[in-house]
C-alpha cells in the first residue's frame, strides 16, 4: 500500500548512500521521494546497469556474499522497521490453506516442518533489515561486477542468517537440489569477511536453510492454488523448493557452515 512505500524508498535511499548498489529514489523539488502520477503513487529511481544471471559461477557467488554483507552492515543504523509478512503466524496460516491441495506425504512433511520451526526459531540470532528475496533475477551483473540489487518489496526486519540462507538456496543450488560446495563456500566466506557470523549463527545454519526453503515452498504453493485477485504474481513451480527442503531435512545432521 502507499502507506508502506516510504519504508522501502527510504531504505533504498539509505543503502545507496552507503554504497550498496540499488535503485536510488530521486527526490522532487519538495525533497519528497513519493509523488503521484495519474492518481497513483509514483517515484523516480536511478537506472541500474547489467542483467541477471541464469548460471552463476563461484566468482559471482562470492560477489553476492560480499554485497549482502555490506547491505546488512549498512542497514544497521536504518531506523525504520517493517515486520516480516512471512513470519511464523503466516506459515501456520498458509499451511492450513494449502494442505487440502497436497498429497498425504507432502501434507505430513509440511505439518512436521511447521512444528519443527515453532520449536527451533532464529529469533535469538542477530536481527536487522534483510532483503528477503535476493534471488538471481533480483541481481544485475554488469560484466564481472554487480550493477545493482533490485526488488526490495519483501524487505523487512528478521534474522540476518535467514537472509543468507534465502540467498544461498538460490545462488548455490545444484540441479540435484543439493548445495554446490564451491559456490556455497565462496558466498559464505565472502559474507563472513564483511559481516562475521557468530558461533550461534553457524550452529543454526541447517535450521536457517530449512526455514528459507519452507518459506518459498509455502508461498509458491499459495500462489499456485490460491491466487489473489488483481495480484501481479508470476506463479513458480513449488516443487523446486519442496525438493530443496527434502534435501535439507535429509542432510540436516551433516550440514555445516563452510567458513
Secondary structure, 3 states (H helix, E strand, C coil): CHHHHHHHHHHHHHHHHCCCCECCEECCCCCCCCEEECCEEECEECCCCCECCCCCCHHHHHHHHHHHHHHHHHHHHCCCCCECCCCHHHHHHHHHHHHHHCCHHHHHHHHHHHHHHHHCCCCCCCEEEECCCCCHHHEEEECCEEEEECCCCCCEEEEHHHHHHHHHHHHCECCCCCECHHHHHHHHHHHHHHCCCCHHHHHCHHHHHHHHHHHHHHHHHHHHHCCCCCCCCCCCCCHHHHHHHHHHHHCHHHCCCCC
